[in-house]
């Protein structure tokens, strides 16, 4: 989980708040750890930290390769160049809550626990919902995601939407698609996996994309189809129960937060390659400032005010880490 830094303001009156502040701090830390265990951020983003106002993400194109030159032949001149670039600017996130002097005086311990618990839950929920907002809007075909009044760019480094039928190549090669309309089935799963394994780089070279994760919203019909396709080592659709090569090969993320950011009555499903994402930064998340919580005394109300501040942002860089299907505007597998 993100580190939490606590500081105490000089105006804090220990005779009023001192005995309550340490239990509140303990509960803040404990609640955060419990929530973090259920987060899927580390499975869907390349998580990192930064010391900069913003960071640029890019890669290098592949070389063309060796040429046969015959005896005493001259060395051909090969080279590489920078690929598309994505700039990620870090956003500041804040929240606060206060505990009145009357609550402290009257020893309402349940109120003392509820507010810090809700505070930490809201922080981690914000991160989870923000991530789902980025992915959900990308699945819907949007170039931007609006979260709590702020607009975030969710295009990939090539300036196309993350899921698009027309991703260009920087050097050579035709346009590529990672957006498809096929509903989930065992055959569609195999077809989309194969399509991703044939993704090409900016110099038209075959890459090492090998999807290993299935991401779906929390929808009963979709869960049933997914686990029917991958949940047994034999194929139940064949008379002799032929071997099911999809068994045991997938991590499944059933993401309830995603339900809020996709179109109603749609059943999108996504494949990602966690290793490719980790190596090349497809979906990236950087924490610029870890969550810092400080406590001060409000001179006007005598309330104990707790304020939390952090800086982070996330976005998409190399689109090849993922593909989505079940979207009406996509290609056919």
C-alpha positions as CSV (number, residue, x, y, z in Angstrom):
1,X,0.0,0.0,0.0
2,X,1.1,3.6,-0.4
3,X,3.1,4.9,2.6
4,X,1.2,7.2,5.0
5,X,3.0,10.1,6.7
6,X,1.6,11.7,9.7
7,X,2.4,15.2,11.1
8,X,0.9,17.1,14.1
9,X,0.2,20.8,13.8
10,X,1.6,23.1,16.5
11,X,-1.9,24.2,17.4
12,X,-3.0,20.7,18.5
13,X,-4.2,20.8,22.2
14,X,-3.0,17.5,23.7
15,X,-5.2,17.8,26.7
16,X,-8.3,17.6,24.4
17,X,-7.1,15.4,21.6
18,X,-3.9,13.8,22.6
19,X,-5.4,10.6,24.0
20,X,-7.6,10.1,20.9
21,X,-5.1,10.9,18.2
22,X,-2.9,7.8,18.5
23,X,-5.8,5.4,18.3
24,X,-7.1,7.3,15.3
25,X,-3.7,7.1,13.6
26,X,-3.5,3.3,14.3
27,X,-7.0,2.8,12.8
28,X,-6.1,4.8,9.7
29,X,-3.0,2.6,9.1
30,X,-4.8,-0.6,9.8
31,X,-7.8,0.2,7.5
32,X,-5.5,1.0,4.6
33,X,-3.7,-2.3,4.8
34,X,-6.9,-4.3,4.8
35,X,-8.3,-2.5,1.7
36,X,-5.0,-2.8,-0.2
37,X,-5.2,-6.6,-0.1
38,X,-8.2,-6.5,-2.5
39,X,-6.8,-4.0,-5.0
40,X,-6.2,-5.0,-8.6
41,X,-4.1,-2.0,-9.5
42,X,-0.9,-3.9,-9.4
43,X,-2.3,-6.5,-11.8
44,X,-3.5,-3.9,-14.4
45,X,-0.8,-1.2,-14.3
46,X,3.0,-1.0,-14.2
47,X,3.2,0.6,-10.8
48,X,6.0,3.1,-10.1
49,X,7.1,6.2,-8.4
50,X,8.5,9.5,-9.6
51,X,10.3,12.6,-8.4
52,X,9.3,14.7,-11.4
53,X,6.4,17.0,-12.3
54,X,5.7,14.8,-15.3
55,X,7.3,11.8,-17.1
56,X,7.6,10.8,-20.7
57,X,7.2,7.2,-21.7
58,X,8.6,5.9,-24.9
59,X,10.5,2.9,-26.5
60,X,12.9,2.2,-29.3
61,X,12.0,0.6,-32.6
62,X,13.7,-2.7,-33.6
63,X,16.6,-3.0,-36.0
64,X,16.0,-4.5,-39.4
65,X,18.4,-7.4,-38.8
66,X,21.5,-8.9,-40.5
67,X,22.0,-9.1,-44.3
68,X,23.9,-11.8,-46.2
69,X,26.8,-9.9,-47.8
70,X,29.0,-12.6,-49.2
71,X,32.8,-12.9,-48.9
72,X,34.5,-9.7,-47.7
73,X,31.2,-7.8,-48.1
74,X,30.6,-4.4,-46.6
75,X,28.7,-3.9,-43.4
76,X,25.2,-2.6,-44.0
77,X,24.1,0.3,-41.9
78,X,21.2,-0.5,-39.5
79,X,19.7,1.6,-36.8
80,X,16.8,2.3,-34.5
81,X,14.7,5.3,-33.6
82,X,12.5,6.5,-30.8
83,X,8.9,5.2,-30.9
84,X,5.8,7.1,-30.0
85,X,6.0,9.1,-26.7
86,X,3.4,9.6,-23.9
87,X,3.6,12.3,-21.3
88,X,2.1,11.7,-17.9
89,X,1.5,14.7,-15.7
90,X,0.9,14.0,-12.0
91,X,-2.4,15.2,-10.4
92,X,-2.8,16.4,-6.8
93,X,-5.5,14.6,-4.8
94,X,-6.9,15.8,-1.5
95,X,-9.5,15.1,1.1
96,X,-10.2,15.9,4.8
97,X,-12.4,15.1,7.7
98,X,-12.8,16.6,11.2
99,X,-13.7,15.3,14.7
100,X,-15.5,17.8,16.9
101,X,-14.4,18.6,20.4
102,X,-17.8,17.4,21.7
103,X,-17.2,13.9,20.3
104,X,-13.8,13.7,22.1
105,X,-15.3,15.1,25.3
106,X,-18.2,12.7,25.2
107,X,-16.0,9.7,24.4
108,X,-18.0,8.5,21.4
109,X,-15.5,5.9,20.4
110,X,-17.7,4.5,17.6
111,X,-17.7,7.9,15.9
112,X,-13.9,8.1,16.4
113,X,-13.5,4.8,14.5
114,X,-16.1,5.4,11.8
115,X,-14.6,8.6,10.4
116,X,-11.0,7.5,10.0
117,X,-12.2,4.2,8.6
118,X,-14.3,6.0,6.0
119,X,-11.4,8.4,5.2
120,X,-8.9,5.6,4.4
121,X,-11.5,3.6,2.5
122,X,-12.4,6.7,0.4
123,X,-8.7,7.1,-0.5
124,X,-8.2,3.6,-1.7
125,X,-11.6,3.5,-3.3
126,X,-10.7,6.7,-5.2
127,X,-7.6,4.9,-6.7
128,X,-9.6,1.8,-7.6
129,X,-12.5,3.8,-9.1
130,X,-10.1,6.1,-11.0
131,X,-8.4,3.1,-12.5
132,X,-11.8,1.6,-13.5
133,X,-12.8,4.9,-15.0
134,X,-9.7,4.9,-17.2
135,X,-10.3,1.4,-18.4
136,X,-14.1,1.7,-18.7
137,X,-13.9,4.8,-20.8
138,X,-11.2,3.2,-23.0
139,X,-13.5,0.2,-23.5
140,X,-16.3,2.6,-24.5
141,X,-14.0,4.1,-27.2
142,X,-13.4,7.4,-25.5
143,X,-10.2,9.5,-25.9
144,X,-10.7,11.1,-22.5
145,X,-12.1,10.1,-19.2
146,X,-13.8,12.5,-16.8
147,X,-13.4,11.7,-13.1
148,X,-15.0,14.0,-10.5
149,X,-14.9,17.0,-12.8
150,X,-11.4,16.5,-14.1
151,X,-10.6,15.3,-17.6
152,X,-7.8,12.8,-18.2
153,X,-6.2,11.9,-21.5
154,X,-6.5,8.1,-22.1
155,X,-5.1,7.9,-25.6
156,X,-2.1,5.6,-26.1
157,X,1.3,7.0,-27.2
158,X,0.4,6.8,-30.9
159,X,-2.4,9.3,-30.2
160,X,-5.1,6.7,-31.1
161,X,-7.7,5.5,-28.6
162,X,-6.3,2.7,-26.4
163,X,-8.6,0.2,-28.1
164,X,-8.7,1.0,-31.8
165,X,-9.0,-0.7,-35.1
166,X,-6.4,1.7,-36.7
167,X,-3.2,1.7,-34.6
168,X,-0.4,3.1,-36.9
169,X,3.2,1.9,-37.0
170,X,6.0,4.4,-36.5
171,X,8.4,3.1,-39.1
172,X,6.7,0.6,-41.4
173,X,3.8,-1.9,-41.4
174,X,0.1,-1.7,-41.7
175,X,-2.5,-0.5,-39.2
176,X,-3.4,-2.9,-36.4
177,X,-6.5,-3.5,-34.3
178,X,-6.9,-4.4,-30.6
179,X,-10.7,-3.8,-30.7
180,X,-13.1,-6.6,-31.6
181,X,-16.9,-7.2,-31.5
182,X,-17.0,-11.0,-30.8
183,X,-18.9,-12.1,-27.7
184,X,-16.9,-14.3,-25.2
185,X,-16.7,-18.0,-26.1
186,X,-14.0,-20.6,-25.9
187,X,-13.3,-20.1,-29.6
188,X,-13.3,-16.3,-29.3
189,X,-10.8,-16.6,-26.4
190,X,-8.4,-18.6,-28.5
191,X,-8.8,-16.3,-31.5
192,X,-8.1,-13.2,-29.5
193,X,-5.1,-14.8,-27.8
194,X,-3.7,-15.7,-31.2
195,X,-4.4,-12.2,-32.6
196,X,-2.4,-10.6,-29.7
197,X,0.5,-13.1,-30.2
198,X,0.7,-11.7,-33.8
199,X,0.9,-8.1,-32.7
200,X,3.8,-6.3,-34.5
201,X,6.1,-3.5,-33.3
202,X,6.7,-0.2,-34.9
203,X,9.2,-1.7,-37.4
204,X,6.8,-4.5,-38.3
205,X,8.6,-7.1,-36.2
206,X,6.8,-9.9,-34.4
207,X,6.7,-9.2,-30.7
208,X,6.6,-11.4,-27.6
209,X,3.0,-10.6,-26.6
210,X,1.5,-13.6,-24.7
211,X,-1.7,-12.7,-22.9
212,X,-2.2,-14.3,-19.5
213,X,-5.1,-12.4,-17.8
214,X,-8.8,-12.1,-18.5
215,X,-10.5,-9.0,-17.2
216,X,-14.3,-8.8,-17.0
217,X,-16.9,-6.8,-15.2
218,X,-18.9,-8.5,-12.5
219,X,-21.7,-9.9,-14.7
220,X,-23.2,-13.3,-14.0
221,X,-23.5,-14.4,-17.7
222,X,-20.0,-13.4,-18.5
223,X,-18.5,-15.1,-15.4
224,X,-20.4,-18.3,-16.3
225,X,-19.0,-18.3,-19.9
226,X,-15.4,-17.5,-18.8
227,X,-15.2,-20.2,-16.2
228,X,-16.9,-22.7,-18.4
229,X,-14.2,-22.1,-21.0
230,X,-11.2,-22.4,-18.8
231,X,-12.4,-24.2,-15.6
232,X,-11.9,-27.8,-16.6
233,X,-9.1,-29.8,-18.2
234,X,-11.5,-31.6,-20.5
235,X,-13.7,-30.0,-23.2
236,X,-17.3,-30.6,-22.1
237,X,-18.6,-29.9,-25.6
238,X,-17.0,-33.0,-27.1
239,X,-18.2,-36.5,-26.8
240,X,-14.8,-37.9,-25.8
241,X,-13.9,-34.9,-23.6
242,X,-10.9,-33.7,-25.6
243,X,-8.1,-31.8,-23.8
244,X,-9.0,-28.2,-23.1
245,X,-5.8,-26.3,-23.8
246,X,-7.2,-23.2,-22.1
247,X,-7.3,-24.9,-18.6
248,X,-4.9,-23.5,-16.0
249,X,-3.4,-20.8,-18.2
250,X,-5.3,-17.7,-17.2
251,X,-5.6,-15.3,-14.3
252,X,-9.2,-14.0,-14.1
253,X,-10.0,-10.5,-12.8
254,X,-13.7,-10.0,-12.1
255,X,-13.7,-6.3,-11.4
256,X,-16.9,-4.9,-9.8
257,X,-15.6,-1.3,-10.1
258,X,-15.6,-1.7,-13.9
259,X,-19.4,-2.1,-14.0
260,X,-19.9,1.6,-13.2
261,X,-17.9,2.7,-16.3
262,X,-19.2,0.6,-19.1
263,X,-22.4,0.9,-21.1
264,X,-25.4,-0.9,-19.6
265,X,-26.3,-4.2,-21.1
266,X,-22.9,-4.7,-22.7
267,X,-20.5,-7.6,-22.0
268,X,-17.0,-6.5,-22.9
269,X,-14.1,-8.7,-22.0
270,X,-10.4,-8.0,-22.2
271,X,-7.1,-9.9,-22.4
272,X,-3.9,-8.4,-21.1
273,X,-0.3,-9.6,-21.0
274,X,1.0,-8.8,-17.5
275,X,4.7,-9.5,-18.4
276,X,4.6,-7.3,-21.5
277,X,3.0,-4.6,-19.5
278,X,5.6,-4.8,-16.8
279,X,8.5,-4.8,-19.4
280,X,7.2,-2.1,-21.8
281,X,4.7,0.0,-19.8
282,X,1.4,-0.4,-21.5
283,X,-0.8,0.9,-18.7
284,X,1.3,2.9,-16.3
285,X,0.6,4.3,-12.8
286,X,3.1,6.5,-10.9
287,X,2.9,7.8,-7.4
288,X,4.6,11.2,-7.2
289,X,3.8,11.9,-3.5
290,X,2.6,9.1,-1.2
291,X,-0.4,9.8,0.9
292,X,0.4,12.2,3.7
293,X,-2.0,12.7,6.5
294,X,-1.7,15.6,9.0
295,X,-3.8,16.7,12.0
296,X,-4.4,20.3,13.1
297,X,-6.7,22.2,15.4
298,X,-9.2,24.5,13.8
299,X,-9.0,27.7,15.7
300,X,-12.5,28.7,14.8
301,X,-14.4,25.5,15.7
302,X,-11.9,23.7,18.0
303,X,-12.4,20.6,15.8
304,X,-9.6,18.2,15.2
305,X,-9.1,18.3,11.4
306,X,-7.4,15.5,9.5
307,X,-6.2,16.3,5.9
308,X,-4.9,13.8,3.4
309,X,-2.9,14.7,0.3
310,X,-1.2,12.7,-2.5
311,X,-0.1,13.1,-6.1
312,X,-0.4,10.4,-8.7
313,X,-1.7,9.7,-12.2
314,X,-2.2,6.9,-14.6
315,X,-2.5,6.4,-18.3
316,X,-1.8,4.3,-21.3
317,X,1.4,4.1,-23.3
318,X,1.9,1.0,-25.5
319,X,-1.5,-0.4,-26.6
320,X,-0.1,-3.8,-27.4
321,X,-0.4,-5.0,-23.8
322,X,-4.2,-5.5,-24.1
323,X,-7.1,-6.2,-26.4
324,X,-10.8,-6.0,-25.9
325,X,-13.7,-7.8,-27.4
326,X,-17.5,-7.7,-27.0
327,X,-17.6,-4.1,-28.3
328,X,-19.9,-3.3,-31.2
329,X,-17.6,-0.9,-32.9
330,X,-14.7,-3.5,-33.2
331,X,-13.5,-5.7,-35.9
332,X,-14.5,-9.4,-36.2
333,X,-12.1,-12.0,-35.0
